[in-house]
Amino acid sequence: DYRTNLTGLNADEVRALFMLSIPAPLDQLGVGDELRMALLKLSAALPASRRAEESTARQKIHLDAAWWFQSEEPTPHLKTIQSALWSDRYLNITYRSDFGTDVELVIAPYGLVAKASVWYLVGAREDHLRVLRVSRVQRASLGGERFEHPSAFDLPSFWKSWCDEFESSRPQIPVTLRVSPTLAKILAENRPETLMAPPKTEPDGWQTLTLNFESIESARTRILGYGGAAEVLEPLALRRSVQDFARQTLTRYTG
């Protein structure tokens, strides 16, 4: 018959609760107002001595989950997907593929994930799990049939495993560069995860190092931005591509 009430919250617990802000994904799901009201009721139930700590927490800690320069993706069918998710009903969707074509799919929705304010649908199609970007859903409607949500499916565990596999499967192109001492320091501080091996340092301070890039194009764009502080040694195709683009730029400005 143990009982407790909100007056039992200590200062650290109150601060932790009111550090919560209403992230954009919850507003998109339509539960932002409900969470605001829940926190308001919680605040009203606190003793006066604890309400000041609520205001202090809100003024000193703010959580912003959006990336820089990230525009909000349109998700007009998110509510329909959410309805199917709660009721364990099949979804009939039209999905725009990577090649720009529309594909008709029947999906059993297992969960929704918001990663950096971008929504993803996790679902099963013909016993295969799929991860679909919600902004690519062109049309969505609830199917008439229900499915049985597998009790063994754990959404957080699946998502972590899928993200790990996705990151490891991205194409990586090793690029060997000779860089100035200043650029070498900047790369070591800002891009340590891309360094393939410890750099070799020359007597004048220049370093030879290897970085990973997703494509020749992305590598060329980044390296051209380094100007004369970087020289491509390998691969030869990238070295010639950087030379070609540098010549085109020089011709444009000296013609």
C-alpha positions in Angstrom: 0.0 0.0 0.0 3.0 2.4 -0.6 1.9 5.8 -1.8 3.9 8.8 -3.0 3.1 12.2 -4.6 4.9 14.8 -6.6 6.2 16.5 -3.5 8.6 13.6 -3.3 10.6 14.8 -6.4 14.0 16.2 -5.5 15.7 19.1 -7.2 17.6 17.1 -9.7 14.5 15.2 -10.8 12.5 18.4 -11.3 15.3 19.9 -13.4 15.6 16.7 -15.5 11.8 16.7 -16.2 11.7 20.4 -17.2 14.7 20.2 -19.5 12.3 18.5 -21.8 11.3 20.6 -24.8 8.7 19.8 -27.4 10.7 18.5 -30.4 9.3 19.1 -33.9 8.6 15.4 -34.5 6.1 15.3 -31.6 4.4 18.4 -33.0 4.2 16.7 -36.4 2.5 13.7 -34.7 0.0 16.0 -33.1 0.9 15.2 -29.5 2.9 18.4 -28.8 0.0 20.1 -27.1 -0.7 17.0 -25.0 2.8 17.0 -23.7 2.7 20.7 -23.0 -0.5 20.2 -21.0 1.0 17.2 -19.1 4.1 19.3 -18.1 1.8 22.2 -17.1 -0.2 19.9 -14.9 2.9 18.5 -13.4 4.2 22.0 -12.7 0.9 22.9 -11.0 1.2 19.9 -8.7 4.7 20.9 -7.6 5.1 22.7 -4.3 6.0 26.4 -4.7 9.6 25.8 -3.7 10.1 23.6 -6.7 8.4 25.8 -9.4 11.3 28.2 -9.4 13.6 25.3 -10.4 11.3 24.6 -13.3 11.8 28.1 -14.7 15.5 28.0 -14.1 15.9 24.7 -16.0 14.0 26.0 -19.0 16.1 29.1 -19.1 19.5 27.3 -18.8 19.0 24.2 -20.9 17.4 24.0 -24.4 17.4 21.0 -26.6 17.4 21.6 -30.4 17.4 18.3 -32.4 17.5 19.9 -35.9 20.6 20.0 -38.0 22.0 23.3 -39.3 20.4 24.5 -42.5 17.9 21.6 -42.4 14.5 22.5 -43.8 11.5 20.6 -42.6 10.5 17.8 -44.9 6.9 17.7 -45.9 5.2 14.6 -44.4 1.5 15.0 -45.4 0.8 11.3 -44.9 2.4 11.0 -41.4 -1.0 11.0 -39.6 -2.3 8.2 -41.8 0.8 6.1 -41.2 0.5 6.8 -37.5 -3.2 5.6 -37.5 -2.2 2.4 -39.2 0.6 1.9 -36.7 -1.6 2.3 -33.6 -4.3 0.0 -35.0 -2.0 -2.6 -36.5 -3.5 -2.3 -39.9 -1.8 -2.7 -43.3 -0.8 0.4 -45.2 -1.3 0.9 -48.9 1.3 3.4 -50.1 2.8 4.9 -53.2 6.5 5.3 -52.6 9.0 7.3 -54.7 12.1 5.2 -55.1 15.7 6.3 -55.4 15.3 6.3 -59.2 12.3 8.7 -59.2 9.7 6.1 -60.0 6.6 5.5 -58.0 6.1 2.0 -56.6 2.9 0.6 -55.0 3.6 -1.2 -51.7 1.6 -2.9 -49.0 3.4 -2.4 -45.7 2.8 -3.7 -42.2 3.9 -0.7 -40.1 6.0 -1.8 -37.1 7.3 1.6 -36.0 8.1 5.3 -36.8 11.5 6.8 -36.1 12.5 10.5 -36.2 16.2 10.9 -36.8 17.3 14.6 -36.6 13.6 15.6 -37.4 13.5 13.3 -40.4 10.8 10.6 -40.2 11.3 7.0 -41.2 8.8 4.2 -41.4 9.9 0.7 -40.3 7.7 -2.0 -41.6 7.4 -5.5 -43.1 6.7 -6.3 -46.7 6.5 -10.0 -47.6 8.3 -10.9 -44.4 11.2 -8.6 -45.2 11.8 -5.5 -43.0 12.0 -2.2 -44.8 13.0 1.3 -43.8 11.2 4.0 -45.8 11.6 7.8 -45.7 8.2 9.2 -44.9 8.7 12.3 -47.0 8.9 10.0 -50.1 5.4 8.6 -49.5 3.2 10.1 -52.3 -0.1 8.5 -51.2 -1.2 6.5 -48.2 -4.4 4.8 -47.1 -5.3 2.3 -44.4 -5.9 -1.3 -45.6 -8.9 -3.2 -44.5 -7.0 -6.0 -42.9 -5.1 -6.1 -39.6 -1.8 -7.8 -38.9 -0.3 -9.3 -35.8 2.6 -7.1 -34.5 5.4 -9.5 -33.6 6.0 -9.5 -29.9 9.7 -10.1 -30.3 10.3 -7.0 -32.4 12.1 -4.3 -30.5 12.2 -1.0 -32.4 15.2 0.7 -30.7 17.3 -2.4 -31.1 16.4 -2.8 -34.7 17.0 0.9 -35.5 20.5 0.8 -33.9 21.4 -2.3 -35.9 20.1 -0.9 -39.1 21.9 2.4 -38.6 25.2 0.6 -37.9 24.8 -1.5 -41.1 23.8 1.6 -43.2 26.8 3.6 -42.0 29.2 0.7 -42.6 27.8 0.0 -46.1 28.3 3.5 -47.4 30.9 3.7 -50.3 34.3 4.9 -49.1 37.1 6.1 -51.4 40.5 6.4 -49.8 42.3 9.6 -50.9 46.0 10.2 -50.2 46.8 13.9 -49.7 49.9 16.0 -49.0 48.7 18.8 -46.8 50.2 21.9 -45.2 50.9 22.0 -41.4 47.9 24.3 -40.8 45.5 22.2 -42.8 46.8 19.0 -41.2 46.0 20.5 -37.8 42.5 21.5 -38.9 41.8 18.0 -40.3 43.1 16.3 -37.2 40.8 18.5 -35.0 37.6 18.5 -37.2 37.7 15.2 -39.2 39.6 12.7 -37.0 37.1 9.9 -37.9 38.2 10.1 -41.6 41.9 9.6 -41.0 42.8 6.1 -42.3 46.2 5.9 -40.7 48.7 8.1 -38.7 50.1 10.8 -41.1 53.7 10.9 -42.3 55.4 14.2 -41.5 58.0 15.8 -43.6 60.9 18.1 -42.3 59.0 21.2 -43.4 55.9 20.2 -41.5 53.8 19.1 -44.5 52.0 15.8 -43.9 51.0 12.9 -46.1 47.7 11.4 -44.9 44.8 9.3 -46.2 41.2 10.4 -45.9 37.9 8.7 -46.7 35.3 10.2 -49.0 32.0 8.9 -50.2 32.7 9.6 -53.9 35.2 11.2 -56.3 32.9 14.1 -56.7 32.6 14.9 -53.0 36.4 14.5 -52.6 37.1 16.9 -55.5 34.7 19.5 -54.1 36.2 19.4 -50.7 39.9 19.3 -51.9 39.3 22.3 -54.3 38.1 24.2 -51.2 41.5 23.6 -49.6 43.2 25.6 -52.3 47.0 25.3 -52.4 47.1 23.7 -48.9 46.4 20.3 -50.3 47.8 18.2 -53.1 46.2 14.9 -54.3 48.7 12.1 -54.6 46.3 9.2 -55.1 44.0 8.1 -56.8 45.4 9.4 -60.1 41.9 9.9 -61.5 41.0 12.3 -58.7 44.3 14.1 -59.1 43.7 14.7 -62.8 40.1 15.7 -62.1 41.2 18.3 -59.5 43.8 19.6 -62.0 41.1 19.9 -64.7 38.7 21.8 -62.5 41.5 24.1 -61.3 42.4 24.9 -64.9 38.8 25.6 -65.8 38.5 28.0 -62.8 41.8 29.8 -63.7 40.7 30.1 -67.3 37.4 31.7 -66.3 39.1 34.3 -64.1 42.0 35.1 -66.4 40.3 35.0 -69.8 
